[in-house]
Amino acid sequence: MVAIHQPNLFPRLSTLAKLFAADCWIVLDDVQFARRDFQHRARLGSMSCPDRRQWLSIPTHLPHGRSTLIKDAVVADPDLARRRLTYMLAQYYAKSPDWPKFRGGLDAVLHGLETAKTADLAEESTRLLLRLLGWRGRIQRSSCLAARSERSERLADLSAATGARGYLCGTGGMRYLVTAPFEAHGVSIVPFVTSNTGVWRDAREMSSLRPLMAAGIAAVADAVRTVAAGHQQTMGSA
């Protein structure tokens, strides 16, 4: 099973769960950077009051203007980014019992600032959360794989390049995806869905850091494993 998704800064739980359910995450880094998306920002939610939210944004420079690809976007001010990350994350989540586990891996994310690439920082933040959940899959980057340019063909080609039998597709992608390129490669499309209660409340609205720190890493890992098992079962019966 493969999931294809842009690198997101501390991604939402819906995104993180989709990646966890996959055997391989293809980091979609060779498409256009979008400032209104999540490549350089995460919406933090308060542990005590989830309706209290704040954007954590990494200052990002686009060397080629609006046509800049995700992989080419640059952290505009690494020192400012480091201060924002350390201060805001501690402000929101330092009181969590699981904060020490998270903070122990945060240094690797901060180290990514030395490359000055926003995509590297976002990817490493996701790697950290996947490690905390116990994910054992592999990661590849789309910029290192051959694929056609049309949207559905690109996703089908990337899936096939990993040897995948199934492509996990979120609700947004299901609205535009053309199935023929996948069928030609023998890749099944597996719709990815989650609940909207418990830890899944606001799973598409805010960073997964909120449920991880509020409900606990173990509880979220259990919920994510259950969802992953359901989708693996769906794949097995396809």
C-alpha positions as CSV (number, residue, x, y, z in Angstrom):
1,M,0.0,0.0,0.0
2,V,1.3,3.4,-0.9
3,A,0.3,7.0,0.2
4,I,1.4,10.0,-1.8
5,H,1.4,13.3,0.0
6,Q,3.2,16.6,0.1
7,P,5.5,17.2,3.1
8,N,3.4,18.9,5.8
9,L,4.7,20.6,8.9
10,F,3.5,18.5,11.9
11,P,0.6,17.2,9.7
12,R,-3.0,16.8,10.7
13,L,-4.1,13.5,12.2
14,S,-6.0,12.5,9.1
15,T,-2.9,12.9,7.0
16,L,-0.6,11.2,9.5
17,A,-3.0,8.2,9.8
18,K,-3.1,7.8,6.0
19,L,0.7,7.7,5.9
20,F,0.8,5.3,8.8
21,A,-1.6,2.9,7.0
22,A,0.8,2.8,4.0
23,D,3.8,0.6,3.6
24,C,5.5,3.4,1.6
25,W,5.1,7.2,1.8
26,I,6.0,9.0,-1.4
27,V,6.8,12.6,-0.5
28,L,5.3,14.7,-3.3
29,D,8.0,17.3,-3.4
30,D,8.1,18.2,-7.1
31,V,4.7,20.1,-7.4
32,Q,4.1,23.8,-6.9
33,F,4.4,25.2,-3.4
34,A,1.2,26.7,-2.1
35,R,1.3,29.3,0.7
36,R,-2.2,28.5,1.8
37,D,-1.4,24.9,2.3
38,F,0.4,23.0,5.1
39,Q,3.9,22.7,3.8
40,H,5.3,25.5,6.0
41,R,2.7,25.8,8.7
42,A,0.6,23.9,11.2
43,R,-2.5,24.8,13.1
44,L,-1.8,24.2,16.8
45,G,-4.7,23.4,19.2
46,S,-4.7,24.0,22.9
47,M,-4.7,20.9,25.1
48,S,-7.3,22.3,27.5
49,C,-9.4,24.1,24.9
50,P,-9.2,22.7,21.3
51,D,-11.2,25.6,20.0
52,R,-8.3,27.9,20.9
53,R,-6.0,27.6,17.9
54,Q,-2.9,29.3,16.5
55,W,-0.9,29.0,13.3
56,L,2.8,28.0,13.6
57,S,4.4,29.3,10.4
58,I,7.9,28.9,9.1
59,P,9.1,32.0,7.1
60,T,9.6,30.7,3.6
61,H,11.2,32.2,0.5
62,L,10.2,31.1,-3.0
63,P,13.2,31.6,-5.3
64,H,11.1,31.3,-8.5
65,G,8.0,33.1,-7.3
66,R,4.7,31.3,-7.4
67,S,6.1,28.6,-9.8
68,T,8.6,27.4,-7.1
69,L,8.4,23.7,-6.5
70,I,8.0,22.4,-2.9
71,K,11.5,21.0,-2.9
72,D,13.0,24.4,-3.9
73,A,11.3,26.5,-1.2
74,V,13.8,27.9,1.3
75,V,13.5,28.7,5.0
76,A,13.8,32.5,4.9
77,D,15.1,32.9,8.5
78,P,16.3,29.7,10.2
79,D,17.0,31.4,13.6
80,L,13.5,32.8,13.7
81,A,12.1,29.5,12.6
82,R,14.0,27.7,15.4
83,R,12.7,30.2,18.0
84,R,9.1,29.9,16.8
85,L,9.2,26.1,16.8
86,T,10.8,25.7,20.3
87,Y,8.8,28.4,22.0
88,M,5.3,27.8,20.5
89,L,5.5,24.0,20.8
90,A,6.6,24.3,24.4
91,Q,3.9,26.9,25.1
92,Y,1.2,24.6,23.9
93,Y,2.3,21.1,24.9
94,A,5.1,21.2,27.5
95,K,2.5,20.2,30.2
96,S,1.7,16.9,28.4
97,P,3.0,13.7,30.1
98,D,4.3,12.7,26.7
99,W,6.1,16.0,26.1
100,P,9.5,14.5,27.0
101,K,9.1,11.7,24.4
102,F,8.2,14.3,21.7
103,R,10.9,16.8,22.8
104,G,13.6,14.1,22.6
105,G,13.0,13.8,18.9
106,L,12.5,17.5,18.1
107,D,16.2,18.2,17.9
108,A,16.3,16.2,14.6
109,V,13.6,18.4,13.2
110,L,15.5,21.6,14.3
111,H,18.7,20.1,12.8
112,G,16.8,20.1,9.5
113,L,16.9,23.9,9.6
114,E,20.6,23.7,8.7
115,T,19.6,22.6,5.1
116,A,17.5,25.8,4.8
117,K,14.9,23.8,2.8
118,T,11.3,24.0,4.0
119,A,10.4,20.6,2.6
120,D,13.2,18.9,4.6
121,L,11.9,20.5,7.8
122,A,8.4,19.5,7.1
123,E,9.3,15.9,6.1
124,E,11.4,15.5,9.2
125,S,8.6,16.7,11.4
126,T,6.4,14.0,9.9
127,R,9.1,11.4,10.3
128,L,9.2,12.2,14.0
129,L,5.5,11.7,14.5
130,L,5.5,8.5,12.5
131,R,8.4,7.2,14.7
132,L,6.5,8.0,17.8
133,L,3.5,5.9,16.5
134,G,5.8,3.0,15.7
135,W,5.5,3.1,11.9
136,R,7.9,0.8,10.1
137,G,7.4,1.8,6.5
138,R,9.7,3.4,3.9
139,I,9.9,6.8,2.4
140,Q,10.7,7.9,-1.2
141,R,10.5,11.3,-2.9
142,S,8.6,11.9,-6.1
143,S,11.4,14.0,-7.5
144,C,13.5,10.8,-7.6
145,L,10.9,8.8,-9.5
146,A,9.8,8.9,-13.2
147,A,6.1,9.9,-13.7
148,R,3.9,11.6,-16.3
149,S,2.7,15.1,-15.6
150,E,-1.1,14.7,-15.6
151,R,-2.5,14.5,-12.1
152,S,-4.0,11.0,-12.1
153,E,-1.3,9.6,-14.4
154,R,1.4,11.0,-12.1
155,L,-0.1,9.4,-9.0
156,A,-0.6,6.0,-10.8
157,D,2.9,6.0,-12.2
158,L,4.4,6.9,-8.8
159,S,2.4,4.1,-7.1
160,A,3.5,1.6,-9.7
161,A,7.2,2.7,-9.3
162,T,7.1,1.4,-5.7
163,G,5.5,-1.9,-6.7
164,A,2.3,-1.0,-4.8
165,R,-0.9,-3.0,-5.2
166,G,-3.0,-0.3,-3.6
167,Y,-3.1,3.5,-3.5
168,L,-4.6,5.2,-0.4
169,C,-6.7,8.1,-1.5
170,G,-8.2,10.8,0.8
171,T,-11.7,12.2,0.4
172,G,-10.4,15.2,-1.6
173,G,-8.5,13.1,-4.1
174,M,-11.5,10.8,-4.7
175,R,-13.4,13.8,-6.2
176,Y,-11.0,14.2,-9.1
177,L,-9.1,10.9,-9.5
178,V,-9.3,9.1,-12.8
179,T,-9.2,5.4,-12.3
180,A,-8.0,4.2,-15.8
181,P,-4.2,5.0,-15.2
182,F,-4.3,3.0,-12.0
183,E,-6.2,0.1,-13.6
184,A,-3.5,0.0,-16.3
185,H,-0.9,-0.5,-13.7
186,G,-2.9,-3.0,-11.7
187,V,-3.1,-0.7,-8.7
188,S,-6.3,-0.6,-6.7
189,I,-7.6,2.7,-5.3
190,V,-8.4,2.4,-1.6
191,P,-10.5,5.3,-0.2
192,F,-9.0,6.5,3.1
193,V,-11.6,7.5,5.7
194,T,-11.6,7.9,9.5
195,S,-14.1,8.6,12.2
196,N,-14.9,12.1,13.4
197,T,-15.2,11.3,17.1
198,G,-12.7,10.8,19.9
199,V,-9.1,11.5,18.9
200,W,-10.4,12.0,15.3
201,R,-12.4,15.2,16.2
202,D,-11.0,18.0,14.1
203,A,-8.5,15.5,12.5
204,R,-8.6,17.5,9.3
205,E,-8.5,20.9,11.0
206,M,-5.5,21.0,13.3
207,S,-2.0,19.4,13.7
208,S,-1.9,15.9,15.1
209,L,0.2,17.3,17.9
210,R,-2.9,18.2,19.8
211,P,-4.4,14.7,20.1
212,L,-0.9,13.2,20.5
213,M,-0.2,15.4,23.5
214,A,-3.7,15.7,24.9
215,A,-4.9,12.0,24.6
216,G,-1.4,10.5,24.7
217,I,0.8,8.9,22.1
218,A,-0.3,5.4,23.1
219,A,-4.0,6.1,22.7
220,V,-3.5,7.8,19.3
221,A,-1.2,4.9,18.2
222,D,-4.0,2.4,19.1
223,A,-6.6,4.4,17.1
224,V,-4.3,4.8,14.1
225,R,-3.4,1.1,14.1
226,T,-7.1,0.2,14.1
227,V,-7.8,2.5,11.1
228,A,-4.7,1.1,9.3
229,A,-5.8,-2.5,9.9
230,G,-9.3,-1.7,8.5
231,H,-7.8,-0.3,5.3
232,Q,-5.3,-3.2,4.9
233,Q,-8.3,-5.5,5.2
234,T,-10.1,-3.5,2.5
235,M,-7.0,-3.9,0.3
236,G,-6.9,-7.7,0.9
237,S,-10.5,-8.1,-0.2
238,A,-10.1,-5.9,-3.3
